[in-house]
Amino acid sequence: MGDGLYGRTLPQPTELDGPYWDGLRRYELLIQRCTDCQSYLWYPTEVCSRCQSFSMQWTPVAPTGEIYSFTTQYQRTGSKFDEDIPYTSVIVQLAEASEVTMGGLLVEADPDQVRVGLPVVGVFVDATPEITLLQFRPQT
């Protein structure tokens, strides 16, 4: 996919991570779960990193959690994100799948109020008719 109307580079779903992107398009967060050891896994994989099983299943989880780590960008770098400065990138530890941390942009937040442990909730952003992105905002 090109930049399109979204104006930024978009992900190109693969056969392996396609179910994740299909779920986001339905405003549903799907994470792989090993049916043998019950571990949640992120990033999509064919083999469980905990028990080496090939028995993976896409499982819906709530897009809620708390900030595990973050960085706020104040300096221009020449990227297409410069127009959004300051912006905060977060690593979120999911509430329903605590072994999973996933990255995203934090929206609707004052950068000076961001902290580790801040509760967040997912925001589904339709970048194009084919691609929906997951961002996060502080939970109210």
C-alpha positions as CSV (number, residue, x, y, z in Angstrom):
1,M,0.0,0.0,0.0
2,G,1.1,3.5,-0.7
3,D,0.6,6.6,1.3
4,G,-2.9,7.3,0.0
5,L,-5.1,9.8,1.7
6,Y,-3.6,8.9,5.1
7,G,-0.4,10.6,4.0
8,R,2.0,8.1,5.7
9,T,3.4,4.8,4.9
10,L,0.9,2.0,5.7
11,P,1.5,-1.5,6.9
12,Q,1.4,-4.3,4.3
13,P,-0.4,-7.2,5.9
14,T,1.0,-10.7,5.3
15,E,-0.5,-14.1,5.5
16,L,0.9,-14.5,9.0
17,D,-0.4,-11.2,10.5
18,G,-3.5,-10.8,8.2
19,P,-6.0,-11.9,11.0
20,Y,-4.7,-9.1,13.2
21,W,-5.3,-6.5,10.5
22,D,-8.7,-8.1,9.7
23,G,-9.7,-7.8,13.4
24,L,-8.6,-4.1,13.6
25,R,-10.8,-3.4,10.5
26,R,-13.7,-4.7,12.6
27,Y,-12.6,-2.7,15.6
28,E,-11.5,-5.8,17.4
29,L,-8.0,-6.5,18.8
30,L,-6.9,-10.1,18.1
31,I,-3.7,-11.5,19.7
32,Q,-2.3,-15.0,19.1
33,R,-2.7,-17.5,21.9
34,C,-1.1,-20.9,22.1
35,T,-3.8,-23.5,22.6
36,D,-1.3,-25.9,24.3
37,C,0.3,-23.6,27.0
38,Q,-2.3,-20.8,26.9
39,S,0.4,-18.1,26.4
40,Y,-0.5,-14.9,24.6
41,L,2.1,-14.0,22.0
42,W,3.0,-10.8,20.2
43,Y,4.3,-10.3,17.4
44,P,2.5,-12.9,15.2
45,T,4.4,-16.1,14.9
46,E,4.0,-19.7,13.6
47,V,5.5,-21.3,16.7
48,C,4.9,-20.6,20.4
49,S,8.1,-19.1,21.9
50,R,7.3,-20.7,25.2
51,C,6.5,-24.3,24.4
52,Q,7.4,-24.6,20.7
53,S,3.8,-25.7,19.8
54,F,2.5,-24.9,16.3
55,S,-1.0,-24.7,17.7
56,M,-1.8,-20.9,17.6
57,Q,-5.2,-19.3,17.7
58,W,-6.2,-15.7,17.2
59,T,-8.1,-14.6,20.3
60,P,-10.0,-11.3,21.0
61,V,-8.7,-9.2,23.9
62,A,-9.8,-5.8,25.1
63,P,-7.6,-3.0,23.8
64,T,-6.9,-1.8,27.3
65,G,-3.8,-1.8,29.4
66,E,-1.2,0.5,30.9
67,I,1.8,2.3,29.6
68,Y,4.9,0.1,30.1
69,S,7.3,2.6,28.4
70,F,7.1,5.7,26.3
71,T,9.0,8.4,24.5
72,T,7.9,11.8,23.4
73,Q,9.3,13.3,20.2
74,Y,10.0,17.0,20.3
75,Q,12.7,17.3,17.7
76,R,12.0,17.4,13.9
77,T,13.6,14.6,12.0
78,G,12.3,15.3,8.5
79,S,9.7,12.5,8.7
80,K,6.0,12.8,7.8
81,F,5.3,12.7,11.6
82,D,7.0,16.1,12.1
83,E,3.6,17.9,11.7
84,D,2.4,16.1,14.8
85,I,5.3,17.1,17.1
86,P,5.1,16.7,20.0
87,Y,3.8,13.2,19.8
88,T,4.2,10.2,22.1
89,S,5.0,6.6,21.2
90,V,4.0,4.1,23.8
91,I,4.6,0.5,24.7
92,V,1.4,-0.8,26.3
93,Q,1.1,-3.9,28.5
94,L,-2.3,-5.3,27.8
95,A,-4.7,-5.9,30.7
96,E,-6.2,-9.2,29.5
97,A,-2.9,-10.5,28.2
98,S,-0.3,-9.2,30.6
99,E,2.6,-11.0,28.9
100,V,1.9,-8.9,25.8
101,T,3.4,-5.5,25.2
102,M,2.6,-3.7,21.9
103,G,3.6,-0.3,20.5
104,G,1.4,2.5,19.2
105,L,0.9,6.3,19.2
106,L,-0.7,7.9,22.2
107,V,-3.4,10.4,21.3
108,E,-5.6,12.9,23.2
109,A,-2.9,13.3,25.8
110,D,-0.8,16.1,27.2
111,P,2.9,14.9,26.8
112,D,3.7,16.3,30.2
113,Q,1.0,14.1,31.8
114,V,2.3,10.8,30.3
115,R,3.8,8.3,32.8
116,V,4.6,4.7,33.2
117,G,1.5,2.9,34.6
118,L,-1.0,5.3,33.0
119,P,-4.2,3.4,32.1
120,V,-4.9,3.5,28.3
121,V,-7.6,2.3,26.0
122,G,-7.3,1.5,22.3
123,V,-8.6,3.9,19.6
124,F,-9.3,2.4,16.1
125,V,-8.2,4.7,13.3
126,D,-9.4,4.0,9.7
127,A,-6.4,5.1,7.7
128,T,-7.9,3.7,4.5
129,P,-10.9,1.4,3.7
130,E,-8.5,-1.5,3.9
131,I,-6.2,-0.5,6.9
132,T,-7.3,0.3,10.4
133,L,-4.6,1.3,12.9
134,L,-4.6,0.9,16.7
135,Q,-3.6,3.9,18.7
136,F,-4.1,4.5,22.4
137,R,-5.5,7.3,24.6
138,P,-5.6,7.8,28.4
139,Q,-8.5,5.9,30.0
140,T,-11.1,8.1,31.6
